[in-house]
Amino acid sequence: MDFVGIVLFVIALYVRPQEFFSIFEALRPALASMAMTGVGLFIRPGGVALKQLIRTPMDWMMAAYFIFILFWTPGTFGDLWGELYPYIGFYFLVTLTLTSMRRIYQYLAWVCGAVMFIAIMALLSLVGFDPVDSASSTAASSGRLTLNTSLFRNPNGLGHSVMVAVPLLYFFMFWKRPIFVKEVGAPLMFLPLLCTYFTESKGAFIAGAGAIVATVAFGRPRWVQTILLPILAVLAISAVPLLPRFGDVKFGGGQARQDEAVLGRIEAFEFGKEAMEREPYGLGYKQFFPNFLRKVGELRAHASHSSYVQVGAEFGWWGLLIFSGILYTSFQSLMRARTADDNEERIRRMLFCAILSFAVSSWMIDFAFRAIFFVTVAMISGFHRILMDRTSSYAPTAEEQQQWGGVVGIAESKLAETFVAPAPLHESTAQDYLLQRKVVRGVPTRPRQFLAAQTGVAMQTAAPSMDRGYVPAVRDDGTLPAELTGGLGAYMPWPKFRWYDAVGIYLTLQLVLYIRDYAISL
């Protein structure tokens, strides 16, 4: 029941059935789904204990964010609580519900499906199927594609929201999948790309490029990343003039201010910087636009165009520090995580691309208080909790892997014939496992000849090589050499804050401030 509740919530968040059919409006589907999730959590076996609320670094940072806004920023507690409690509920309900890798995997599939729905509905409006009259909002946006719902009638909001489907589809349908699954995935990936192209959103193109680069490079060996990243950067820069509305934009030497759209963003950035420096605790929740309007007038005032600028202006230096800390802990958790098999690695890479897409998009659009931000961090926190609770003896069974290892939860063996590996030439030992896991996870190993002499396992150079994926951990019963174990039994080597994380959060904030000031100088 709890999982059904959060699935209904993501449908209400993206699909917004109440805006397609007025009969759903009185039901308040988002609030109803949250209530269902809460009831489901309390009636499930074991219920929910108070100590389960705050366990991961992301939980601590998110709790600090909410507490700071409620007690230290301008505004009365009652008014702020009325605005914030849905986001608090989104975060903690999703975190407490995602108690298994299978649930996270399938929830990501629902998120991807909901995003694909809005992309397809927006594209269908171009050919006459238009139940929400998107043609009128598209015409009002100078022909830039929109979907006429409350979240997506802005072409920038639609473009940034749709692009995240590209890396999700890649990992669902391309990464280590049978060839015929890839053939189905190729046209599906084309749809969000086409939708984003028709929105003509410059920021969405940039965020999409960042997500695609992360998809290609993340998880690969360092030397591969060193080669790939410059090549991808050159290709992305070369493609910029071919994209809509990019050809006339000039950067550097103040030339960007000649573009009206860019000028509006620079003015918003300048106002946000001024407000952050003037008000130590910010202007208050949702106070950016009213104050910006009073300064520049109705004809020039627009949104903040950036989550970072919005948070800095509304919640001050400390608020932006905590917001940066939420992103830091999310990236740190995913980069430090160790996964047991390909299925879990697929989840880790999808979550990394999702949070990276948000972090990049947040420089071009004010998504700081979109529910998807809190849901994404909640998924990462749930992922962190699962790995943190594992012992070094954990090993997923073949049955567990097949229950959810295929596309959107369908067993891989039901999708295609699987290659049956020949029997090993020798009985596998714990040392074999650890040596193999070191190679898979990218940890340097000793020369194979020395390892063979130490472990007594002869090298099988003539045997065909096979992709064994991510090998589960085994229990160290004291018989393994200390130099082989090396802490490999820990699936989450970063379970809580360390002293250096304070430095990392501060440096993340400084990077945010540097990018903001650089954007102002364009």
C-alpha positions in Angstrom: 0.0 0.0 0.0 2.8 2.4 0.8 4.6 1.8 -2.5 1.3 2.2 -4.4 0.9 5.5 -2.7 4.2 7.0 -3.8 3.6 5.6 -7.4 0.2 7.5 -7.4 2.0 10.5 -6.2 4.5 10.6 -9.0 1.6 10.1 -11.5 -0.2 13.1 -9.9 3.1 15.1 -10.0 3.8 14.6 -13.7 0.6 13.4 -15.4 -1.7 15.7 -13.4 -4.9 13.8 -14.1 -6.9 16.6 -12.4 -6.0 18.9 -15.2 -7.1 16.5 -17.9 -10.3 15.5 -16.1 -11.9 17.9 -13.8 -13.6 15.1 -11.8 -10.2 14.3 -10.2 -9.7 17.9 -9.0 -11.9 17.5 -5.9 -10.0 14.3 -5.0 -6.7 16.2 -4.6 -4.7 13.2 -5.9 -1.3 14.4 -4.6 -2.6 14.8 -1.0 -4.6 11.6 -1.2 -1.5 9.6 -2.4 0.5 11.0 0.5 -2.2 10.0 2.9 -2.3 6.5 1.4 1.5 6.2 1.7 1.4 7.3 5.4 -1.3 4.7 6.2 0.6 2.0 4.4 3.8 2.7 6.3 2.0 2.4 9.7 0.2 -0.8 8.9 3.0 -2.6 7.2 4.9 -5.3 9.3 7.1 -3.5 11.7 5.5 -0.1 11.2 7.7 3.0 11.4 9.9 4.0 14.3 10.9 7.6 15.0 14.6 6.7 14.8 14.2 5.7 11.1 13.5 9.3 10.1 17.0 10.6 10.2 19.7 8.1 9.3 21.7 9.3 6.3 23.7 12.5 5.6 21.0 13.5 3.1 18.4 13.1 5.8 20.4 15.4 8.1 20.9 18.0 5.5 17.2 18.0 4.4 16.1 18.2 8.0 18.4 21.2 8.6 17.0 22.8 5.4 13.4 22.6 6.6 14.2 23.6 10.2 16.3 26.6 9.0 13.5 27.8 6.7 10.8 27.4 9.4 12.6 29.0 12.3 15.3 31.4 10.9 13.9 32.9 7.7 11.4 35.8 7.5 7.7 34.8 7.8 5.4 33.4 10.5 5.8 29.7 11.4 2.2 28.9 10.5 2.4 30.3 7.1 5.7 28.7 6.3 4.5 25.3 7.7 1.5 25.4 5.4 3.8 25.9 2.4 6.5 23.4 3.4 4.7 20.4 4.9 4.0 18.8 1.4 7.7 18.8 0.6 8.6 17.4 4.0 6.0 14.7 3.4 7.3 14.0 -0.1 10.8 13.5 1.2 10.3 11.3 4.2 7.4 9.2 2.9 9.4 8.3 -0.2 12.5 7.6 1.8 10.8 5.3 4.3 8.9 3.5 1.5 11.9 2.6 -0.7 13.2 -0.2 1.5 14.6 -2.5 -1.3 16.6 -2.2 -4.4 13.6 -3.6 -6.4 11.4 -0.8 -5.1 13.8 1.9 -6.1 14.3 0.3 -9.5 10.6 0.1 -10.2 10.0 3.6 -8.8 12.5 4.9 -11.3 10.6 3.1 -14.0 7.4 4.8 -13.0 9.2 8.2 -12.9 10.5 7.5 -16.4 7.1 6.5 -17.6 5.5 9.6 -16.3 8.1 11.8 -18.0 7.6 10.0 -21.2 3.8 10.5 -21.0 4.2 14.3 -20.8 6.7 14.3 -23.7 4.4 12.2 -25.9 1.3 14.3 -25.0 3.2 17.5 -25.9 4.3 16.1 -29.2 0.8 14.8 -30.0 -0.5 18.4 -29.6 1.5 19.3 -32.7 -0.5 16.8 -34.8 -4.0 17.7 -33.5 -4.4 15.4 -30.4 -4.7 18.1 -27.8 -7.0 17.4 -24.8 -5.6 20.3 -22.7 -5.4 22.9 -25.5 -1.6 23.0 -25.5 -1.7 24.7 -29.0 -2.8 28.0 -27.4 0.0 28.0 -24.8 2.5 27.0 -27.5 1.3 29.9 -29.7 1.6 32.3 -26.7 5.2 31.1 -26.3 6.2 32.2 -29.8 5.8 28.7 -31.2 7.9 27.0 -28.6 6.4 23.7 -27.6 4.4 23.5 -24.3 2.0 21.2 -22.5 -0.9 23.2 -21.1 -0.8 22.0 -17.5 0.3 24.0 -14.5 3.9 22.7 -14.5 4.6 22.4 -18.2 3.0 25.4 -19.9 6.4 27.1 -19.8 8.6 25.7 -22.6 11.7 25.8 -20.4 10.0 23.9 -17.6 8.8 21.3 -20.1 12.3 20.9 -21.7 14.2 20.6 -18.5 11.7 18.1 -17.1 11.7 15.9 -20.2 15.4 15.6 -20.8 15.9 13.5 -17.7 14.2 10.6 -19.5 17.1 10.2 -21.9 19.7 8.8 -19.4 16.9 6.8 -17.6 15.9 5.2 -20.9 19.5 4.5 -21.7 20.1 2.5 -18.5 16.7 0.8 -18.7 17.0 -0.3 -22.3 20.6 -0.1 -23.5 23.1 -0.7 -20.8 23.9 -4.4 -20.7 20.6 -5.3 -22.4 19.9 -7.8 -25.2 20.1 -6.4 -28.7 16.3 -6.5 -29.4 15.6 -4.5 -26.2 18.0 -1.8 -27.5 16.1 -1.8 -30.8 12.9 -0.9 -28.9 14.8 1.7 -26.7 16.2 3.6 -29.7 12.9 5.1 -30.9 11.8 5.7 -27.3 14.9 7.8 -26.6 14.2 9.9 -29.7 10.9 11.1 -28.3 12.2 13.2 -25.3 15.0 14.5 -27.5 12.5 15.6 -30.1 10.2 17.2 -27.5 13.1 19.1 -26.0 14.2 20.3 -29.4 10.7 21.8 -30.1 10.7 23.6 -26.8 13.8 25.5 -28.1 15.0 25.8 -24.5 18.7 26.7 -24.4 19.0 25.7 -20.8 17.4 22.3 -21.4 19.9 21.7 -24.3 22.8 22.4 -21.9 21.3 20.3 -19.1 20.7 17.5 -21.5 24.2 17.6 -22.8 25.5 17.3 -19.2 23.2 14.4 -18.5 24.3 12.6 -21.7 28.0 13.2 -20.9 27.4 11.8 -17.4 25.6 8.8 -18.8 28.5 8.0 -21.1 31.4 8.7 -18.7 30.1 7.8 -15.2 31.3 4.5 -13.8 34.0 4.0 -16.4 37.8 3.7 -15.5 39.6 7.0 -15.0 41.7 6.7 -18.1 38.5 6.2 -20.2 36.9 9.3 -18.6 40.1 11.3 -19.3 39.8 10.5 -23.0 36.0 10.7 -23.3 35.3 14.0 -21.5 37.3 16.2 -23.8 35.9 14.5 -26.9 32.4 14.9 -25.7 33.0 18.5 -24.7 34.2 19.4 -28.2 31.3 17.6 -29.9 28.8 19.4 -27.6 30.4 22.8 -28.3 30.4 22.1 -32.0 26.7 21.3 -32.0 25.6 24.4 -30.2 25.2 26.6 -33.3 22.9 24.0 -34.8 20.4 24.3 -32.0 17.4 26.7 -32.1 17.9 30.2 -30.7 21.6 29.6 -30.1 23.0 31.0 -33.3 22.6 34.7 -32.4 23.9 34.5 -28.7 27.4 35.9 -28.2 29.3 35.3 -25.0 32.1 37.2 -23.4 32.9 40.9 -23.1 29.4 41.7 -22.1 28.0 40.6 -25.5 25.5 38.2 -23.9 23.6 41.2 -22.6 22.5 42.0 -26.1 20.2 39.0 -26.0 17.0 39.9 -24.3 16.5 36.5 -22.8 20.0 36.4 -21.4 19.8 39.9 -20.1 16.7 39.1 -18.1 18.6 36.2 -16.4 21.6 38.4 -15.7 19.4 41.0 -14.0 17.8 38.3 -11.9 21.2 36.9 -10.9 22.4 40.4 -10.0 19.3 41.0 -7.8 19.7 37.6 -6.2 23.3 38.4 -5.3 22.4 41.8 -3.9 19.6 40.3 -1.8 21.8 37.6 -0.4 24.5 40.0 0.6 22.0 42.4 2.1 19.8 40.0 4.1 21.7 37.4 6.2 18.6 35.2 6.5 17.1 36.0 3.1 14.0 37.7 1.9 11.7 34.9 2.9 10.0 32.0 1.2 8.5 32.9 -2.2 9.6 36.6 -1.8 12.1 36.7 -4.7 9.6 37.8 -7.4 7.7 40.4 -5.3 10.9 42.1 -4.3 12.3 41.9 -7.8 9.1 43.3 -9.2 9.4 46.4 -6.8 12.9 47.0 -8.0 12.7 46.7 -11.8 9.0 47.1 -12.6 6.4 44.8 -14.1 7.8 44.9 -17.6 11.2 43.6 -16.6 10.5 41.4 -13.6 10.6 37.7 -14.2 11.4 34.6 -12.2 14.8 34.0 -10.7 15.8 31.6 -13.6 18.0 29.6 -11.2 17.4 27.5 -8.1 20.7 28.7 -6.6 19.8 32.3 -7.1 16.4 31.8 -5.7 17.6 29.9 -2.6 20.4 32.5 -2.0 18.0 35.4 -2.2 15.1 33.9 -0.2 17.1 32.1 2.5 20.5 33.9 2.6 24.0 32.6 2.8 23.2 29.8 5.3 20.2 28.6 3.3 22.4 28.3 0.1 25.0 26.6 2.1 22.5 23.9 3.2 21.1 23.6 -0.3 24.6 23.1 -1.6 25.2 20.5 1.1 22.1 18.5 0.0 23.6 18.2 -3.5 27.1 17.5 -2.1 25.8 14.6 0.1 23.8 13.2 -2.8 26.8 13.1 -5.1 29.1 11.9 -2.4 26.8 9.0 -1.5 26.5 7.8 -5.1 30.1 8.1 -5.9 31.2 6.2 -2.8 28.6 3.5 -3.0 29.6 -0.1 -3.9 27.0 -2.2 -5.6 26.6 -6.0 -5.5 25.6 -6.6 -9.1 24.7 -5.0 -12.5 21.1 -4.4 -11.4 22.2 -2.3 -8.4 24.8 -0.5 -10.5 22.1 0.4 -13.0 20.2 2.1 -10.2 23.3 4.0 -9.0 23.9 5.3 -12.4 20.3 6.4 -13.0 20.2 8.2 -9.7 23.5 9.9 -10.5 22.2 11.2 -13.8 18.9 12.3 -12.2 20.6 14.4 -9.6 23.2 15.8 -12.0 20.4 16.8 -14.4 18.7 18.7 -11.6 22.0 20.3 -10.5 22.7 21.6 -14.0 19.1 22.6 -14.8 19.0 24.5 -11.6 21.3 27.1 -13.1 18.7 27.9 -15.8 15.4 27.4 -14.1 14.0 27.8 -10.6 13.3 24.2 -9.6 14.3 24.6 -5.9 10.8 23.8 -4.7 9.7 21.3 -7.3 8.6 18.1 -5.7 10.9 16.1 -8.0 14.0 17.5 -6.2 12.8 16.2 -2.9 11.8 12.8 -4.5 15.2 12.4 -6.2 17.1 13.1 -3.0 14.7 10.7 -1.1 15.5 7.9 -3.6 19.2 8.5 -3.1 18.7 8.4 0.7 16.8 5.1 0.4 19.6 3.7 -1.8 22.1 4.8 0.9 20.2 3.2 3.7 20.0 -0.2 2.0 23.7 -0.3 1.4 24.5 1.1 4.8 22.6 -1.8 6.5 24.4 -4.5 4.6 27.1 -6.7 6.2 30.0 -8.0 4.3 28.3 -11.4 4.1 25.5 -10.1 1.9 25.1 -11.8 -1.4 22.0 -11.5 -3.7 20.6 -14.9 -4.8 19.9 -15.7 -8.4 16.2 -15.7 -7.7 16.3 -12.2 -6.2 18.2 -10.9 -9.2 15.7 -12.4 -11.7 12.7 -11.0 -9.9 13.5 -7.5 -10.8 16.6 -7.5 -13.0 15.0 -6.9 -16.4 13.3 -4.0 -18.0 10.9 -2.3 -15.5 11.1 -5.4 -13.3 10.6 -8.2 -15.8 13.2 -10.9 -15.4 16.0 -10.8 -17.9 15.6 -14.5 -18.6 12.1 -13.9 -19.9 13.3 -11.3 -22.4 16.0 -13.2 -24.2 18.1 -16.3 -24.1 20.9 -16.0 -21.7 24.4 -17.3 -22.3 25.2 -20.3 -20.1 28.8 -20.1 -19.0 30.9 -23.3 -19.0 31.7 -24.8 -15.7 34.8 -23.3 -14.0 38.0 -25.3 -14.3 38.5 -25.1 -10.6 36.3 -24.5 -7.5 35.8 -20.9 -6.8 37.2 -19.7 -3.5 36.8 -16.6 -1.3 40.1 -15.3 -2.6 38.9 -15.7 -6.2 35.9 -13.6 -5.3 37.9 -10.8 -3.7 40.4 -10.6 -6.5 37.6 -10.5 -9.1 35.7 -7.9 -7.1 38.9 -5.7 -6.9 39.2 -5.8 -10.7 35.5 -5.1 -11.2 35.4 -2.2 -8.8 38.5 -0.7 -10.2 40.7 -1.2 -7.1 44.4 -1.7 -8.1 45.5 -5.4 -7.8 48.9 -7.0 -7.6 50.5 -8.7 -10.6 48.5 -11.8 -11.6 51.5 -14.1 -11.2 52.0 -13.0 -7.6 48.4 -13.4 -6.8 48.3 -16.8 -8.3 51.2 -17.9 -6.1 49.6 -16.4 -3.0 46.1 -17.9 -3.5 47.1 -21.1 -5.2 44.8 -20.4 -8.1 46.4 -21.0 -11.4 45.8 -18.5 -14.2 43.5 -19.7 -16.9 44.8 -17.7 -19.8 43.3 -20.0 -22.4 39.8 -19.8 -20.9 37.4 -17.5 -22.7 36.8 -14.2 -21.0 33.2 -13.5 -19.8 31.5 -10.4 -18.4 30.8 -11.4 -14.9 29.4 -8.0 -13.7 29.4 -7.1 -10.1 30.2 -9.9 -7.8 28.5 -10.0 -4.3 30.5 -9.9 -1.2 31.4 -12.9 1.0 31.9 -13.3 4.7 35.4 -12.8 5.9 35.7 -15.6 8.5 39.3 -14.7 9.3 40.9 -17.0 6.8 41.4 -14.4 4.1 44.7 -12.5 4.0 44.3 -8.9 5.3 45.8 -7.4 2.2 43.0 -9.0 0.1 40.0 -7.9 2.2 40.8 -4.2 2.2 37.4 -3.1 3.4 35.6 -4.5 0.4 32.9 -5.9 2.6 31.5 -2.4 3.2 28.9 -1.5 0.6 28.6 2.1 1.9 32.0 3.3 3.1 30.5 6.7 3.8 27.7 6.0 6.3 27.8 9.3 8.1 29.5 12.7 8.0 33.2 13.0 8.4 35.3 16.1 9.2 36.2 16.6 5.6 32.6 16.8 4.6 32.3 20.2 6.2 35.1 21.3 3.9 33.4 19.7 0.9 30.1 21.4 1.5 31.9 24.8 1.9 33.8 24.3 -1.3 30.6 23.3 -3.1 29.1 26.6 -2.0 32.1 28.5 -3.2 31.8 26.8 -6.6 28.1 27.9 -6.7 29.0 31.5 -5.9 31.8 31.4 -8.5 29.5 30.2 -11.3 26.9 32.8 -10.3 29.4 35.6 -10.4 30.8 34.4 -13.7 27.3 34.3 -15.2 26.8 37.9 -14.2 30.0 39.0 -15.9 29.0 37.5 -19.3 
